[in-house]
């Protein structure tokens, strides 16, 4: 199993994603694994909830919003 915690940040473009990845490099643990995955807005929108419900925070986010949850 790979996932223990998942964090995400919505950014405008690949340059901004690279900026935040570079910032994270300063906080990496000495052991373990940290992975980064960049998705387009369209790919992110196709995410499915397989167990549980959509949170109230997620319900308030529209396709035009840039909201960090």
Order of alpha helices (4+ residues) and beta strands (2+ residues): alpha-alpha-alpha
